[in-house]
Amino acid sequence: MGSIAVCPGSFDPVTLGHLDIITRGSKVFDKVIVSVLHNRNKQPLFTIEERIELLKQTTKEIPNVEVDHFNGLLIDYVKKKKANAIIKGLRAVSDFEYELQMASINRKLDEDVETFFMMTNNNYSYLSSSIVKELAKYHASVNDLVPEIVEEALRKKYAFSN
Ligand code: ADP
């Protein structure tokens, strides 16, 4: 059996920081399933369909990356996809506590699924989807933070606001 990793997140929208983690992960695992979480607690800017489409467009050059979405518990989804690993990116110490808690609970739920953490590329350590949205909302440049089609999509979203 090949190694299959799930890379979960909100991806609202996908940034160069996410793509860096996805690309590096795709070199280590046979297949990476990037999966958009239906997060009921957050009010997203982009719909699930829009987020999936942007991810598909921006990962289309990487043959072993697949884009999907899920609802409910991550560990149930991972098992359903017959994956054996979860990939997460770590940006700062502030990510650590929450991620440790998630990795621990997921191991308790299924000890055969391992969580792998990748340190952020230094260029993107400050980068999050929230920061990108905040900048785009006020029409500041997000040029070197997201791929061009995401920049375009943000421009359209915020074109009639403010
Ligand atoms: P965000 O916090 O940007 O809303 P998501 O929930 O979409 O992020 O994150 C999905 C995954 O990508 C998480 O594991 C997160 O830690 C990781 N990630 C997000 N941005 C970066 C970045 N700039 N560098 C490394 N990892 C990142």
Residues whose N, C-alpha, C, O or C-beta is under 5 A from the ligand:
A	BS01	ADP	P8 G9 S10 F11 D12 G17 H18 I21 I87 K88 G89 L90 R91 T120 Y124 S125 L127 S128 S129 S130
